[in-house]
Amino acid sequence: MISSERMRLRMLGCMQSTSVRIDTVTHQELERLASKLDTTVGETVVLAVRRLGQDQTGAELATSLTANEVKWLDADLG
């Protein structure tokens, strides 16, 4: 992980936090991933949530434009 990303994640650790209940198997997987990534479990959750958001945005951008979107993009600005 690049140092600036690591610093950003560490700063998130100073923010207010809450608990999330997950099953033991999922927690063990988070610990395994955190160890592999050399991050904390909390930082790994931050990365996972960010990645899911990016994937969702990518999927939304990959959909076909609606007729109104095409019309708007093709509009004459002059």
C-alpha angles and dihedrals in degrees: 000000000000116000097241090054090048090050091050091051092049090052089054087058089065091058125093111283140197136196126255121198114227133164121266095251092054091048091051090051090050090051091049092050092045091053091048091049093041091236136114123265089253092051089049090054090050090052092047093050091047091050092049090051091050091048091050092049090049091051091050091050091049093060121100118267118255120243090255092052091051090048091050093048092048094047118126108245095194 
